[in-house]
Amino acid sequence: MTHNPFSASRISAGQLAFRYPPDLAPDQLLKKFSDQGNWGTLIGPHGVGKTTLALDLARRVSFYRLQIYLVTIRRRSIKRWTDRFFNRVEVNLEHCSARSNRSLRFYTFGEHLSWNAWQEFLQSSNQEGQELWIVDGIERLSFYRRNRLVTFLKNRGAWGIVTLHSTMWLRIPKLCELQPNPENILDLVDEILKDHPVSFSRNEIAEVLRQASGNPRDMFDRLYDLYESRQRRGQ
């Protein structure tokens, strides 16, 4: 039995290439990011690829030899930053310059982590060389914590990309706003299923997306179950 291509480890942020819509050129975004002082927000609903886009942009500025931090804010309690999930991984260089020679570090924190714990974590992180911080779900932090976090990082010269589900007051200019693109989503599923024994017609995928109310993340959850069911039946 083959591995399910819709498992979280295969479709999580950074595992798939971001599919740029026709009106969104990466060079244009990178220039805007630079013009904004190397800070920007990515806005859009769940599952549209905000974090994947942020990682793609980070990989495209690889000549800066960045130390990249991806911090995800979750709705759960983590009392100390040392209790966080931490893992250093190899960066997939398939879609970026082979000159890249930096590490990517993943962290997950609860939304109620105290500011003292945030400071302890930030001060303990590597401050050698240029840093790029990607903060996923920053709106889950309180007004006080999110603005102190941004101020702290800016004061030490870090670059930053933050993701939001909707526009909110934050001292970071907008980089772009993403919306689900059904055709892109259907093409992405075709790519994921390439060389796999179980297949879905585009009409079937479109129907699953409709049932998921256009939410790609929910669609992938449904396709995971459908794939398992069809694989068991031996299709």
N, C-alpha and C positions, 0 to 999 in steps of 0.2 A: 504494500500500500504506500503510495507516494505522500509526501508531506503536503499539507494543505497550504496553497499559495496565499490564502487570505489570513493566515495566522498573524498575530500581532508582531512577531519578530520579523516578518517579511514585508509588512506594509507600514511599519512605524516610521516616524519622521526620519528622513535621511536615507532610508533603504531604497526608495524609488526616486528617480529623477523628477524634478519639478517640471511640469508641462506649461510653458509660458503661453498665454493666450496671444493672439495676433497683435493686440494693442499694447502689449507689455513686453518691451525689449529689455534684456538684462543689462546691456550697456547703459541704457537710459536710467534704469534704477540705480546702478552703481554711481553714475554721475550725480544724481539727485542725492544719494546717500552722502557722497563727498561734499557736495555743496551745503548740506545741512550740518556739517561738522562731524560727519560719520556717526550720526544718530538718526533713528527713524522708527516709526510704528507701522506694523502690518495689521490691518483690520479686516475681519471677516468672520463668518459663522464657523461652527465646528466642521472640521474635516475638509476644508478647502485648500489646505496645504501651506498654511502660514509658516509653520516651523520648518517644513521642507524647503520653502522658498528662502527663509532666513539662512539655513545651512548652505543652500546653493550659492547665495550671495557671498557668504563667508569663504566658500571654496574658490570663488572667482577672484578674490583679493589675496590669493595665496602667496603672491610675491612679497607681501608684507611680513611673511613668516609669523603669522598671528598665533597667539595662544587663545583658543576658543573655549568659552564656557557656555554650556546650555543648561539653564536653570529652569526647571518646570515647577510651577506652584500648583499644589494639589489641595483639594478640600478635605484634608485630614490633619490630625494633630501629630506633630513631631516636636517633642519638647526641647531637644538639643540639636544643634546643627550636626554634631558628630554622629547622630543616629540616622543621618540621611543615607539614601541609596547613592553609592558612588561607583563608577566604573570607568576606567580609561579604555578607550577602544581605538582601533585603527580607523582612520577616515577613508571612506570610499572615494578614490581619486578618479573614478571612471569619467566623470563629467567636469574635471577641472585640471589645472596645470600640474604636470608631473613634478614641478619644482617645489611643490608644497612640502614643508618639512616641520609641521607643527602638530601638536596633539589636540585632541578634542575631549573635553571632560564633561560628563553628564552628572547632574545633581537633581534630586527631587526634594522639595521642602513642603511642609504643611503651611497653610495660609496664616496660621496663628503663631508662627515662629516669632519670638520676641526680637526687638531691634538689637538688644545686646548680643543675642545669638547670631544675628545677621552680621554685626560688626566683627565678632570673633571669627566667623567664617571668612568674611572678605579680607580681613587682615592676615589670615593664614594662607590665603591663596597666592599662587605664584605671581609676583609683580615684576618679573624680569622680562623685558621686551614688551611689544604692543599686545594689548588684550582686546578681544571682542566678546562682549557678553550678550547672549541671546536669552531674554527672560520671557518664557512662555506662560501666558495667563497672568500677567502682572496685575490685572484688575481684581484678582482674588485677594491681593494684599490690601490692607487698610490704606486710606488716603495718606496717612502719616508715614507708613512704612514704604510705600511705593515711591513717594517723592524723596524721602531720605536716601533710599537705595540709589535712585537715579543721580541725585546730587553727589553722593559718595563716589560713584563710579566716574562721573564727569570730572570731579575734582582731582582724581588720580590719573586722568588722561586716557581712560578707557573709551573704546567705541561701544555702541550699543544698538541692538535691535530688539524691540519688545512687541509681543503679539497681544491683540485685544479682540474681543468679540464684537464690540460696538464702540463708537466714538465716545471718549470721555476726556475730562480735563487732565492733561499730563504735560509736563514741560518738555515734550519731545514732538517734533513735527511729523506729520504723516508721510510715510514713504509710498504706500499704495493701499487700496482697498480691494479685497478679493471677493468674488461671488462664485457660487458653483456654476460650472460650465458643463452641461450635460454631455456634449460631444466629446469634450476632453476626458470626462469621466469614463465614457464608454470605450474610448481609445485606450485609456489606462488599464481597464479591466482586460481588454484584448491582449495588451502587453504582458500583464501578470499571468494570464493563462497560456501564454505561448509555450509550446512544448510540453504541456500538461495533458494527461489522458482525458480529463473531464472538461467538457466545453459548455458554453452557454451562448445562445444566439443573442444578437444585440437587442432584439425585442424583449427577450427575457431579462437582460440586464437593465434595460430601460424601465421595465415593469417593477423590478426590485427597487430601483432608485425612486420610482414614484411612491411605492409602499413606504419607503424610508423618508418620505416628505422632502426629497432632494438632499438629504444629509449623507455625504459620502461615507462617513464613519459608520453610521447605522447600516448603510448599504453593504459595506464590507462584512459586518457582523452577520447579516442575512446570507450573504454569498458564502461565508464560511460554513454555515449550517447546510446550505444547499449542496455545496461541494462534498461535504462529508456524507450526506445522504446518497448522492449519485455515485460516489466512489464505492460505498458499501454495496450498492446494487450492481456494481461492476460495469458501469457505463464507460 
